[in-house]
Amino acid sequence: MSKTPIKSDSNCNFISREITTPNKDHQGMSKTVHSHVSKLHGLLNDWIKIRDKGVRLCRAISALKLHECDDDYYPSQLKQLMEGLLDALDGLKNVVDGVKILNNQLQALAKLQPSDEPVINSWPVTKISQSVMKIFESLEKEYRLKQIVTENVAHSRDEKLIEVYVSAWEFEAYFSLESFAYLFAEVGLAGVT
């Protein structure tokens, strides 16, 4: 015959579980921030590849304009090179748009967790979001500069001005990758090259 178990305090194996709140959910916040910084890293690598493509195209346009163009003659190759440069500019715009989305999301996360508690190693969300905002603002300025260069490089006849345009594509006046290396080191990513 079986008998009913007796209730006693020693038989209670109930363990209370702490309910996480948005302010205490560090693991989820950490994963989200790490994911966003990783995506930013990928976007900046794309920016560099596209910029290098644009530099090659600008140099080809420069060489073509300086050696092939007459006052009334534009070589047919110029159209193809300019289409490639416009494609590169569109690629840069896509990168800027992607960084804008990440910036908006990190700004929202910073509002959710306004404290200075680190979410990854030593950086709080507010510091990460400020860094991403600086990246976004500098990329936006850099994009506008490259847009102006793209609009004018095919129409310029001045050799020195064409070289300035090529330099504007090659050297970034507003954006410095070195200044953001610590952000990527914080999440264990190599610097953007």
C-alpha positions in Angstrom: 0.0 0.0 0.0 1.2 3.5 -0.7 1.0 6.3 1.6 0.7 10.1 1.0 3.9 12.0 1.6 4.0 14.2 4.6 4.5 17.9 4.0 7.6 19.3 5.7 9.9 22.2 5.3 12.8 20.0 4.2 10.8 18.8 1.1 10.3 22.3 -0.3 12.8 22.8 -3.1 11.4 26.1 -4.4 14.0 28.6 -5.4 12.7 32.1 -6.1 13.8 33.6 -9.3 14.7 37.3 -9.6 12.6 39.0 -12.3 14.9 41.1 -14.5 14.0 44.7 -15.1 15.3 46.9 -17.9 17.7 48.5 -15.4 19.1 45.1 -14.3 19.2 43.3 -17.6 22.9 43.8 -18.2 23.4 40.7 -20.2 20.8 41.6 -22.8 22.0 45.2 -22.9 25.6 44.0 -23.3 24.7 41.6 -26.1 22.8 44.4 -27.9 25.5 46.9 -27.6 28.2 44.4 -28.6 26.0 43.5 -31.7 25.6 47.1 -32.6 29.4 47.9 -32.3 30.2 44.8 -34.4 27.8 46.0 -37.1 29.4 49.4 -36.9 32.8 47.8 -37.3 31.5 46.0 -40.5 30.0 49.2 -41.9 33.3 51.1 -41.4 35.2 48.3 -43.1 32.7 48.7 -46.0 33.3 52.5 -46.0 37.0 52.0 -46.4 36.6 49.5 -49.3 34.2 51.8 -51.1 36.4 54.8 -50.4 39.4 53.0 -51.9 37.3 52.1 -55.0 36.3 55.8 -55.3 40.0 56.9 -55.0 40.9 54.6 -57.9 38.1 55.9 -60.0 39.0 59.5 -59.2 42.6 58.9 -60.1 41.5 57.3 -63.4 39.2 60.3 -64.1 42.0 62.7 -63.3 44.4 60.9 -65.6 41.8 60.8 -68.4 40.8 64.5 -68.0 44.4 65.7 -67.8 45.7 63.7 -70.8 42.7 63.0 -73.1 40.3 65.9 -72.8 40.3 68.9 -75.1 38.2 72.0 -74.8 35.4 70.5 -76.9 36.0 66.8 -76.5 35.1 64.5 -73.6 36.3 60.9 -73.9 33.7 58.2 -73.9 35.4 56.4 -71.0 34.6 59.4 -68.7 30.9 58.4 -68.6 31.7 54.9 -67.4 34.2 56.1 -64.8 31.6 58.6 -63.5 28.9 56.0 -63.3 31.3 53.9 -61.1 32.0 56.9 -58.9 28.3 57.5 -58.5 27.9 53.8 -57.5 30.7 54.3 -54.9 28.9 57.4 -53.6 25.7 55.4 -53.3 27.6 52.8 -51.3 28.9 55.4 -49.0 25.4 56.8 -48.5 24.2 53.2 -47.6 27.0 53.1 -45.0 26.0 56.5 -43.5 22.3 55.4 -43.4 23.3 52.1 -41.6 25.4 54.1 -39.0 22.5 56.5 -38.5 20.2 53.5 -37.6 22.8 52.2 -35.2 23.3 55.6 -33.7 19.6 56.0 -33.1 19.3 52.6 -31.5 22.3 53.3 -29.2 20.9 56.7 -28.2 17.7 54.9 -27.2 19.7 52.3 -25.2 21.6 55.1 -23.5 18.2 56.6 -22.4 17.1 53.2 -21.0 20.3 52.9 -19.0 21.4 56.4 -18.0 23.8 55.2 -15.3 27.5 54.9 -15.7 27.6 51.2 -15.1 29.8 49.5 -17.8 27.9 47.2 -20.1 30.8 45.5 -21.8 34.2 45.9 -20.1 34.6 49.4 -18.9 32.5 51.6 -21.1 28.9 52.6 -20.2 26.2 52.8 -22.8 26.3 56.6 -22.7 30.0 56.7 -23.6 29.5 54.2 -26.4 26.5 56.1 -27.8 28.4 59.4 -27.7 31.3 57.8 -29.6 28.9 56.4 -32.2 27.2 59.8 -32.6 30.6 61.3 -33.3 31.3 58.7 -35.9 28.0 59.3 -37.5 28.4 63.1 -37.6 31.9 62.8 -39.1 30.8 60.2 -41.7 27.9 62.4 -42.7 30.3 65.4 -43.2 32.7 63.2 -45.1 29.9 61.9 -47.3 28.7 65.5 -48.1 32.3 66.4 -49.1 32.6 63.3 -51.4 29.2 64.2 -52.9 30.4 67.6 -53.8 33.6 66.2 -55.3 31.6 63.7 -57.3 29.3 66.4 -58.7 32.2 68.6 -59.8 35.1 66.3 -60.8 33.9 65.6 -64.3 33.3 69.3 -65.1 36.6 70.7 -63.9 39.4 71.6 -66.3 41.9 72.9 -63.8 44.6 70.4 -63.1 45.2 71.6 -59.5 41.5 71.5 -58.7 41.2 68.0 -60.0 44.1 66.9 -57.8 42.3 68.5 -54.8 39.2 66.5 -55.7 41.2 63.3 -55.8 42.8 64.1 -52.5 39.4 64.8 -51.0 38.3 61.3 -51.9 41.6 59.8 -50.6 42.2 61.6 -47.4 39.4 62.1 -45.0 39.1 65.6 -43.6 36.4 64.9 -41.0 36.7 61.3 -40.1 39.6 59.6 -38.3 39.5 55.9 -37.7 42.3 56.0 -35.2 40.3 58.1 -32.7 37.7 55.3 -32.4 40.0 52.3 -32.1 39.4 52.1 -28.3 35.7 51.5 -29.0 36.4 48.4 -31.0 39.1 47.2 -28.7 36.5 47.4 -25.9 34.4 44.7 -27.6 37.4 42.7 -28.7 37.4 43.7 -32.4 40.5 44.6 -34.4 40.9 48.1 -35.6 39.3 49.1 -38.8 41.9 49.1 -41.6 
